[in-house]
Amino acid sequence: MKEKLESVKPVRPVAPYIGGKRALSKRLVEMIDCLPHSIYAEPFVGMGGVFFRRTARPRKEVINDINSEVVNLFRLLQRHYQQLLDVLKWQVCSRAEFERLVAVDPITLTDLERAARFLYLQRTVFGGKVVGQHFGISRTASSRFDMTKLVPILEEAHERLCGVDIERLPYDRLIERYDTPGTLFYLDPPYWGCTDDYGADVFSEADFVRLRDLLEAVEGRFIMSINDRPEIRKIFGRFAIEEV
């Protein structure tokens, strides 16, 4: 018997992130929501550009990222939402504050301070970058960090994360742990030629082959978004590929 998906209100991701899927999310969500599944899992969730925009969910949802700052932010949003707001509420948007926070070693901070720092940087950085960060400016839009606009976004994300498992595992262990005949994986790994954009030693060209081998063996189903390169076509050529 197929499990019926529950309708859910799409919400906005709490911050930009490099490789975010704003332009593709509508098409991806339509594909995801029409596939029956009892577990939904994202091994490379980032800021949840697809996860948060979905309109239906199964009983079991899992999000995962190897970036400890991403995972810490989502866990604090899920479990200590009000305390996180208390840390954020006096924050102002300025280049000086951005540069001060970039220079801070997150290891020296509490989990709440780390989450607030990461959210501030991702809201104010140019291009949603996580390495080589620079303060982003706009000549037409208002401040990138405005609590009057941010609080409703955070509240929606907090409610949406209720009941979601938040993991920090290597992608291969996440896939192996949650693979079942009813699992649907959405994968958004680093793109070919851009593996260092997420930090050193996070993902390599050899990982594309490792990922292919894992996906060939899964009991469940998957959708993956990746850049259209000859190397990618060669590695993943045995799967159905749709150009976008």
ABEGO torsion letter per residue (X at the ends): XBBBBBBBBBBBBABBBBGBAAAAAAAAAAAAAABBBABBBBABAEAGAAAAABABBBABBBBBBABAAAAAAAAAAAAAAAAAAAAAAABBBBAAAAAAAAABBAAABBAAAAAAAAAAAAAABBGGBABGBBBBBBAABBBABBAAAAAAAAAAAAAAABGBBBBBBBAAAAAAAABBAABBBBBBBBBBGAAAAAEBGABBAAAAAAAAAAAAABABBBBBBBBBBAAAAAAAAABBBBBX
